[in-house]
Amino acid sequence: MGVSFVHLSDIHFGQEKGGELETHNDVKERLLADAATQVKKLNLRIDGIIVTGDVAFAGKASEFKEAGRWLDRLAQGVGCGETAVQVVPGNHDIDRSEISGGCHLMLKCILAEGEPAFDRYLNDSADCETLYRKLGAYFDFAEGYNCFLDKKGGIASNKSFDLAPGRSIRIMGLNSSLMCWADEEEGNLFLGARQRVLPIKAGEELVILCHHPLHWFNDEKKARGYIRNRARVLMTGHEHQPSVVVDDKKPGRDLLTIASGAAIPPHATDEYGYTYNILTFDWDSEIDALKVSIIPRTWSDDEMDFIADEDLLKDTGSPILLSSANFQAAAKQIEPEVPEGPDEIAYPVAEADRIVIVEETTVPDRFAMVLLRFFRDLSPPQRLRILVHLEALPPTWKGTMTHGMERTVVDKLMKDGRLAQLEAEIEREQTAKSE
C-alpha cells in the first residue's frame, strides 16, 4: 500500500524577465505533460504533490495565485486532488518589502547573540508577528492546502500516510525562512528547538521537508543530530543541484537525503538544469524497512523536453531500502528508545519548546476544497466580507483579523453545519470578481 508523490522545488513563479518568460513557460508546460505521461506509463496512483520551497520569487500574492493555478493543472494531470499539496516556505517565498527596520534589527541581534535571542523574540507576541510578517502571502497560500505554519517558531506542515497496518510515514515540513531577509549567508539561519526536536514513535518513520540544506543553519549540529537519528528521509531544495545520498553508518537508522534540484532555476545552464522527481514510499515486509523508489526527471537540450536522469541514482540505485528502527520497534511491540550517539546529544529542551504535532490528514475532502478556495483564491478583503456577511465574527472582534482568527472562524462554521453557506459566499465573491 505504497504512497506516491510528485516532488518539486524552486519553481520561482514571478522571476521571469524578457526572453526567459517564454523559455520558463514552455518548461512548465512540458513538465505538466511529462508528469502526466510518466504516471500513466508507470500505472501509479499519485497521492499528492510535495513542494520543498520557493514556490514564488518575491513572495507576492500574485505569484502564489499563478502558482496555484499551475499546481491545479499538475494535480489534474497526475490524477490527485487539487488540495493534496504539501509545501514548506523558502527564502523566495518571503516578501522583502514587508521586512521592517525593527525586523532587520532583530535579525542582526539573533546573528550576534544566537539562539537565546531567537527564542526571546519568538516568545514575545509583537516581536514574533514582526518576524512572520514577511510570510503574509505565503500564509494564505499554505493554509489553502491545510499546511499549518506554526507562528510560534514551530513546524511548517505535517501529514501522515499509512503504508501497512502498524507502519506509516509522517511527512513533516520545517520552516527555514524566518532568518531570511536579503543578504543571508550559509550558517546564518536557525531552525530552533521548537522544530528540530523531532518526535519518535514505534511504527512511524519521519520524512522531513526543509527548503535549505542543513549546512545553512547556525544550529546545524543540533539539527543534524535529531534528523540523522530520528528521520529516515530528508528532502531539501534551494541549491538547485539534484543529488541522492544514503547514510547507513548507524545500525537500524539509515538516512536518505534527496536534494531536489530546481524545477525552474533562474537560468538553465550546464550547472543548473530543470528537474523534478516522482517518489514512492512503501513498506518492505521481508526486512521491515522503508522502501523508497525515485524516478528522477531532467531537462534535455537535445530533446527540448524532460527525460530520465540516468546519472542521479548511479550510486544508490532504486528502490532504496532504509533500515528502519521505528518499524522494527513496532514489530516487537515496544516504544523505540531515543537513540544516543556521538552526533546526538541530550540537549536540554524546555517543555514549551517541545514539538506539537498538528494532525492535518483528517480534513474531509469537501472542507479541504473550501479551505483552498477561501484562503488561496480569495484576497483578505474578500474573506472579511464573507465572514461579516455570515455574521461569523466573534463578539470580541475589534476590527483586526489575524490569520489564526480566520482559520478558527472557518473551522467553527464547518462544525456548526454551515459549510454550504460558506461555499455559496465563496462562489458569490468569485463570480462578482470575474464580472
N, C-alpha and C positions, 0 to 999 in steps of 0.2 A: 504494500500500500504506500508506495513512494509518493513524494510530492515534488512537483517540477515548477521552475520559475525562469522567466527571462530576466537576466541581470544586466543592468545598465549603470553607467556612472558618467558624470561630467558631460551632460547634454548641452549645457550652456545656452539655453534659449535667450535670444536677445543680443548675442555677441556679434552677429554678422555685420560686416561693413563691405560696401562695394560689391565686387565680384564674388566674395566669399558667400554672400547670401544665396546665390544660385547653386554653388557647389554644395553648401551645407543642406539646403532644402532637398537637393537631389539625393544626398546620402541618407537623409531622414526617410525619404520615400522608399529608397532601396532597402533600408533596414526594416521598415514595416513589411515589405514584400518578402524579404528573406526570412524573417522570423516566422511569418505565416507558413511559408513553404517548408521550412525545416520542421516545424511542429507537425504538420500534416505528413511529411515524409517519414518521420520517426514514430508517428502514431502516439504522440504524447498528449496527456491531459495537463494543461498548464493551470497551476493553482494560483499564480499571481505574478506580479512584476515587482522586482526589487530595484530601487534606485539609490546608490550609495553617494548621494550628494551632488551639488552643483547642477540642480535642475535648471536654475536661472543663471544669468550672467551678472546682473546688477541688483538682484533682489527686489525687482519691481513687480507690482501686481499684474501688469500687462504681460510680463514674461511668464509668470506662473499660469495665467489663463491660456496663453498659447501652448504651453507645455501640457496643460490639462487636456486640451483638445487633441493633441498628438497622442498622448497616453491613452485616451479613449479609443482612438483608432488602432493603436497597438494591441490593446486588450481585446477588441473585437476581432482582430486578425488572428490572434493566437488562441482565442476561444475562452478567455477567462472573463470574470465580471469586471466592469469598469471600476468598481470600488476595491478590487483586490490588488491594491498597490501599497507597498511599504517603502517609506522614504526616511532618510536622515538628512540633516542640513549640512551644506558645505560652505566654504568661505565665500563663494559667489552667490549664495542664497541670502546673504545679508545685504541690506540697503545701507551703503556707507553714508548717504545723506542724512540718515537718522542717528548717526553717531555724534552725540553732543560733546561739547568741551568737557563736561563732567565725566562722561564715559571715557574719554581719552585719558583723563587724569586717573580714573580708577584702573584702567588697563596698565598704565605706566606704574602705578603703585603695586599692582599684582606682580608685574615683572620684577620689580625691585624687592618686594617682601616675600613673594612666593605664595604657597597655598594658604597660610593663615589669613592673608589679605583677601584671597579669593573667597574663602569661607565667610569672612566677615561681611563682605558685600552681598553675598548670596543670602545671608541671614537677615539683612535689612530690606524690607519690602520696597522702599523707594529706590535704593541702590540697585536691587535686583531688577526692578522694572526698567531702569536706565540701561542695564546691561542687555536686556532682552528686546529693547525697542527696535533694534535694527533687524529683528526677525519678524516684524509685523506681518508682512505679506506672506512669508513662509508659513506662519501660524495658520492662516486661513486655508492655504493650500494643503498642508499636512492634516489639519483637523478634518478636512473633507474626506480624507482617506482613513479617518479614525486612527491616525498616528499621533498619539498623545505626546506633546512636547512638554515635559515637566519644567515649569518655570521656577523651580527651586534648585536648579543645578542637577536635576536627575536625568533619567534616560529619555531618548527621543522617540522610541516606538517599541512595541512588544507584542508579538503574536506567536501562538503555539500551534503545532501541527502534529497530529498523531501519525506514526508510521506503522505501528502494530500494537496489539494490546500490551500496555505497560511500557511502550517505547515511543518517545516523542522528541521533537526538537522544539526549542524555543528560540525564535529569531528576535534578537534584541538590538535596538539601534541606540548608538551613543551620539551625543551632541558635541562635536569638536569645534563648533563655530563661535562659542562665546568669547574667546580671546582674539578673534579675527577682527581686524579693522582695515588696514590697507597695506601696512608695511611689516606684517608679522613674518617672522623668520622661523626656520626649523629650531625647535626647542622652546618656543615662546608660548605654546598652547598648554591648557590644563584640561584634564578630564575631571579630577576631583573624586573624593571618596564616595560621593553620592552615586556616581556612575561605575567606578571601577570595582567596587566591592560586589562581585557577581554572585548570584545565588547558586547553590549546588543541591541537586535533588536526584535521588535514585530513579532511574528510568528516563531521565531527561538530559539531553545534551544541548549545549548552547551553540548557536550560530550568531556571531557578533558582527554588526554592521557599523562601520565608522568611516567617515569620509577621509580623514587623514591617517596615514600610516603611523605606527606608534612612535617612531623616532622624531616626530614633530612635537611631542609632548614634553613639558618640563618634568612632569611626574611619570616619565616613561618607565622607569624601573618598577615602580609600584603597579602601574597599569599592566605592564608586560607580565609581571608575576601572576596577577589574577587571571588575565586572559590566557596565558600559557598553560596554567594549571586547571582552569575551570571551563574552558571552551574547547570545542573540537574544530570550529571553523571561524576564521576571521576574514571578513570581506572589506576591502578598502578601495578608495579611488584616489583622486587628487593629483597623483604624479604622472598620470596618462601613460604609464608603461605597464602592460599586462604581464603578470607572472603568476606561477603556481608553485608553491613550496610546501613540502611536508616536513615538519619537525617531529621525529619519532624517538627522541633521546630519552623520554620519560616513559617507563613501562605503564601501559594502560591509559596514557594520556597523550595521544598524538594530537598535533595541531596543524591543520591545513590553512595556509594563508593564500587568499585569492586577491591579487591586485587586478582590478578590472580593466585598467586602461580607460580610454575616453571614448564614449560614443561619438562625440563631436568635439575634438580638440580645437583650439583657436586656428591652427594651421596644420594640415596633414603634411608631414614630412617623413623622411626616412626614419626619424627618431620616434615620431608620434603618428599613429595611424588611427583609423576609425575601427572600434572594436565593441563587441558585446558577447555575452555568454548565455547559454541555456544550461541550467543546472537541475539535477535531480538528486534529492536526498532520500535514502532508503535504509532499511534495516537488513543487515546480513545476519540471518538466523544461525548459520553454522558457527560463526565465531563471535556472535553477539556484538557486532560492531556497526558503526555508522558508515554507510557506503555513499560516496559522492561521485556522481558522473558529471563530467564537464564537457560541453560542446562549445569550443571557442570559435567565434566567427570574426574575421578581419577583412578589411577592405583591400582589394587588389586593383592597382592602377592598370594592370594588363587587362583585367576583365571589366573594370569600372563597375564593380559590384562586390558583394560580400562573398567570401569563400572560407573554407575550413582553414584554421590556423594550424598548420602541420607541425610547427616547432614548439608551441607553448607547452605541450604535455610530454615532450621527449624524455624528461627526467622522472616523471611520475606515472605516466600512463593514465588511463581512465577506464573503468571506475577506480576510485581510490578508497581503500578500506582503512578506516581510522579506529585504532584501538580505543575503546570507549569504556572508561571506568564506571561511569554512572549507569550505563546499560547493564554491565556485569553486576553492579551492586543490586540492581532490581531483581536479577535472577536469583541472587542469594537472599532476597527479602531483607536487606539491611540498608540503612542510610549510609551513603558514601562518607568516608572520613574526609575531612578537609585536608587536602594534601599539603605536605610540608616539603620544602626543598631549598636548595641554595638560591633559587630565584623567586621564592615566595616566602615572605617574612610575615610574622604575626603583627601587622600594623594595627595600632590602636584606632578604633573607629567608634565615635560617639553613636549612641542609639539613634539619634535623629538623622545621622548620616547613612544609615543602612538603607540599601536599595529597597524600594517599594515596587512590587510587581503590580502593574495595572493591566488586567486581562482585557484584551481587545478582540478576541475571536468569537465572542458570544453575541455580537450585534446582529439582529435579524437583517436579512437581505434588503427588505423594504426600507428599514431605518437607515441602513448603510447608504442607500441611494439618496435618501433625504439629506443626510449629512454632507454628501458630495455636492449636491445641488445648492444647499444652503450656504455652506462655508466656502467652497471653492469657486462657485459660479456666480455668487452674489456679492455686491460691494457692501461695506459696513453700513452705509445709509439705507440700502435696500433691506438688509437684515433687521435693522432697527425698526423700520416702518412696519415690517411683518409682525414683530413682537408687540409693537404698540397696538396694531390693528386687532391682534388676537387677545389683547388685554392680558398678556402673559408675563409682564414685567413684575418683579417682586415689589411689595409695598415699600420697601426701604430704598428703592431705586431713586437716585437724585440727579439723573441726567448724564451720568457717565456709565459706560458699558464696557467692561473688560471682556477679554476673550473667554476667560473662565466662566464669567456670569452667563454669557451667551450659551455656552455648552450646557450649563446647568439648567437653564430655562428650556432649551430644546429637549433635553433628556426628560424633564418634567412633563412637557407636552406629550411625549410618547407614552410615559407611564400613566398619564391621565386619559389616554384613549383619544387624543386629539391629533393624531398623525395625519388623518385625511384633511383636516382643516389647514395644517401646516403645508401639506402638499399643494393644496389649492392656492394658498397665498404665494408660494414659490412660483407656481405656474403663472399667477397673475402678474407678479413682478417681472418675470422673464418675458411674458407676452408684451407688457407695456414698454419694456426696454427695446424690443425689436420693432415696435411700430413707429 
